[in-house]
Amino acid sequence: MLAGASDVSIQVNRSFPELRERLRDATAAAHRELDAQMSAFDLTVFSGYRRFLQASAGALLPLEAALADAGVANMFPDWPERTRSAAIAADLDRLGREAHATVSVPPLTQSGVIGTMYVLEGSRLGAKFLLKAVADAADPRVGQATAYLSHGAGQRLWQSFLAKLACEEACDEDEAIEAARSAFAAFERAADRA
């Protein structure tokens, strides 16, 4: 390696951060707002956990439908392993409710697929922490309805998403960021209605 080459690459990375970093930075406020809103649901209590799942389903179902309509499986051939609509529907069924879409979302472009997937795949990281809260629930029904929160555990889905994101060259970053913000907003609206 040439002397100083690493310094140049560091400067380039600072000037032109990866798409992941741009998505993270552009959606940080929306992410914080959603986290604050969702923290109002007490996951250790049956009614609070059920409302959390209803809010999550209200946004997840239309977002995943929009992804499917946009051809997400062409970009992510492992889409059947990633989709969580069936998991959240099963959890809500266990808790005596049906899963319903409660918000509408716009159609997605290919770049919009990337932004939406960033939000949905990133939510798996937070799900690990939420599972710890659910484990403290006194009501055993809560602990028996964790297919959504535990979906994909051990499958390295976040890592494979990041690998795809790193080599995504045809992505319109503005569209991806707008779609990510729209996905966060969909969860916020669904939480308002739960």
C-alpha positions as CSV (number, residue, x, y, z in Angstrom):
1,M,0.0,0.0,0.0
2,L,1.3,3.5,-0.8
3,A,2.1,5.7,2.1
4,G,-0.8,8.0,2.8
5,A,-3.3,5.9,0.7
6,S,-5.3,5.1,3.8
7,D,-5.5,8.8,4.6
8,V,-7.0,9.4,1.2
9,S,-9.6,6.7,1.6
10,I,-10.6,8.0,4.9
11,Q,-11.1,11.5,3.5
12,V,-13.1,10.0,0.6
13,N,-15.3,8.1,3.0
14,R,-15.9,11.2,5.0
15,S,-16.9,13.2,1.9
16,F,-18.9,10.4,0.4
17,P,-20.4,8.3,3.1
18,E,-21.9,5.0,2.2
19,L,-25.6,4.7,1.4
20,R,-26.2,3.1,4.8
21,E,-24.7,6.1,6.6
22,R,-26.7,8.5,4.5
23,L,-29.9,6.6,5.3
24,R,-29.1,6.4,9.0
25,D,-28.3,10.2,9.2
26,A,-31.3,11.3,7.1
27,T,-33.7,9.2,9.2
28,A,-32.2,9.6,12.6
29,A,-34.9,12.0,13.8
30,A,-37.7,9.9,12.5
31,H,-36.2,6.9,14.1
32,R,-35.9,8.6,17.5
33,E,-39.5,9.8,17.2
34,L,-40.8,6.4,16.4
35,D,-38.8,4.8,19.2
36,A,-40.3,7.3,21.7
37,Q,-43.8,6.7,20.4
38,M,-43.5,2.9,20.5
39,S,-42.0,3.0,24.0
40,A,-45.4,4.0,25.2
41,F,-46.6,0.5,24.7
42,D,-45.9,-1.6,27.8
43,L,-44.8,-4.9,26.3
44,T,-44.9,-6.7,29.7
45,V,-48.7,-6.3,29.9
46,F,-51.0,-8.3,27.6
47,S,-53.0,-5.3,26.4
48,G,-49.9,-3.2,25.8
49,Y,-48.2,-5.9,23.9
50,R,-51.2,-6.6,21.8
51,R,-51.6,-2.9,20.9
52,F,-47.9,-2.8,20.0
53,L,-48.4,-5.7,17.6
54,Q,-51.5,-4.1,16.1
55,A,-49.6,-0.9,15.5
56,S,-46.7,-2.8,14.0
57,A,-49.0,-4.8,11.7
58,G,-50.9,-1.7,10.7
59,A,-47.7,-0.4,8.9
60,L,-45.9,-3.7,8.2
61,L,-48.7,-5.2,6.1
62,P,-49.0,-2.3,3.6
63,L,-45.3,-1.8,3.5
64,E,-44.6,-5.4,2.7
65,A,-47.4,-5.4,0.1
66,A,-45.9,-2.3,-1.5
67,L,-42.5,-4.1,-1.6
68,A,-44.0,-7.2,-3.2
69,D,-45.8,-5.0,-5.8
70,A,-42.5,-3.3,-6.6
71,G,-40.7,-6.6,-7.2
72,V,-38.7,-6.9,-4.0
73,A,-38.1,-10.6,-4.8
74,N,-36.1,-9.6,-7.9
75,M,-33.7,-7.6,-5.8
76,F,-33.8,-9.8,-2.7
77,P,-34.4,-13.4,-3.9
78,D,-34.6,-14.4,-0.2
79,W,-37.7,-12.3,0.3
80,P,-39.8,-15.3,1.4
81,E,-37.5,-15.6,4.4
82,R,-37.6,-11.9,5.1
83,T,-41.3,-11.2,5.0
84,R,-42.9,-11.0,8.5
85,S,-46.6,-10.5,7.6
86,A,-47.5,-14.1,8.4
87,A,-45.5,-14.0,11.7
88,I,-47.2,-10.9,13.0
89,A,-50.6,-12.2,11.9
90,A,-50.0,-15.5,13.8
91,D,-49.0,-13.5,16.9
92,L,-52.1,-11.4,16.8
93,D,-54.2,-14.5,16.2
94,R,-52.7,-16.0,19.4
95,L,-53.7,-12.9,21.2
96,G,-57.3,-12.9,19.9
97,R,-57.0,-10.2,17.2
98,E,-56.6,-10.1,13.4
99,A,-53.8,-8.3,11.7
100,H,-55.0,-5.3,9.6
101,A,-53.3,-2.7,7.6
102,T,-54.3,0.7,9.1
103,V,-52.3,3.0,6.9
104,S,-51.8,3.4,3.2
105,V,-48.4,3.7,1.6
106,P,-47.4,4.9,-1.8
107,P,-46.1,2.6,-4.6
108,L,-42.4,2.1,-4.4
109,T,-39.7,2.6,-7.0
110,Q,-36.7,0.3,-7.0
111,S,-34.8,2.9,-5.0
112,G,-37.8,3.1,-2.7
113,V,-37.5,-0.7,-2.1
114,I,-34.0,-0.1,-0.7
115,G,-35.1,2.6,1.6
116,T,-38.1,0.7,2.9
117,M,-36.0,-2.5,3.3
118,Y,-33.5,-0.4,5.3
119,V,-36.3,0.4,7.9
120,L,-37.8,-3.1,8.0
121,E,-34.5,-5.0,8.2
122,G,-33.2,-2.5,10.7
123,S,-36.2,-3.1,12.9
124,R,-34.9,-6.6,13.5
125,L,-32.1,-5.2,15.6
126,G,-34.5,-3.4,17.9
127,A,-36.6,-6.5,18.1
128,K,-33.9,-8.3,20.0
129,F,-34.2,-5.7,22.8
130,L,-38.0,-5.8,22.7
131,L,-37.9,-9.6,23.2
132,K,-36.1,-9.0,26.5
133,A,-39.0,-6.8,27.7
134,V,-41.5,-9.4,26.6
135,A,-39.6,-12.0,28.6
136,D,-40.5,-10.1,31.7
137,A,-44.3,-10.3,31.0
138,A,-46.2,-12.1,33.8
139,D,-48.9,-13.2,31.3
140,P,-47.6,-16.3,29.6
141,R,-49.7,-15.5,26.5
142,V,-47.3,-12.6,25.7
143,G,-44.3,-14.9,25.6
144,Q,-46.1,-17.3,23.3
145,A,-46.7,-14.7,20.7
146,T,-43.2,-13.7,19.6
147,A,-43.0,-15.0,16.0
148,Y,-42.7,-11.4,14.8
149,L,-40.1,-10.2,17.2
150,S,-38.0,-13.3,16.8
151,H,-38.4,-13.7,13.1
152,G,-35.2,-14.3,11.3
153,A,-33.1,-14.7,14.5
154,G,-29.8,-16.4,13.6
155,Q,-30.2,-16.0,9.9
156,R,-27.9,-13.0,9.4
157,L,-30.6,-11.1,7.4
158,W,-29.3,-7.7,8.5
159,Q,-25.8,-8.5,7.4
160,S,-26.9,-9.8,4.0
161,F,-29.1,-6.7,3.5
162,L,-26.0,-4.5,4.3
163,A,-24.0,-6.5,1.7
164,K,-26.7,-5.8,-0.9
165,L,-26.8,-2.1,0.1
166,A,-23.0,-1.7,-0.2
167,C,-23.0,-2.9,-3.8
168,E,-26.2,-1.0,-4.9
169,E,-25.0,1.3,-7.6
170,A,-28.2,2.2,-9.4
171,C,-30.0,3.5,-6.4
172,D,-31.4,7.1,-6.4
173,E,-30.3,8.1,-2.9
174,D,-33.0,10.8,-2.5
175,E,-35.7,8.3,-3.4
176,A,-34.3,5.7,-1.0
177,I,-34.2,8.3,1.8
178,E,-37.7,9.5,1.1
179,A,-39.0,5.9,1.1
180,A,-37.2,5.2,4.4
181,R,-38.7,8.4,6.0
182,S,-42.1,7.3,4.6
183,A,-41.8,3.9,6.2
184,F,-41.0,5.4,9.6
185,A,-44.0,7.7,9.1
186,A,-46.2,4.8,8.3
187,F,-45.3,3.1,11.6
188,E,-45.9,6.4,13.5
189,R,-49.4,6.8,11.9
190,A,-50.2,3.1,12.7
191,A,-49.1,3.6,16.3
192,D,-51.4,6.7,16.6
193,R,-54.3,4.5,15.5
194,A,-53.6,1.6,17.8
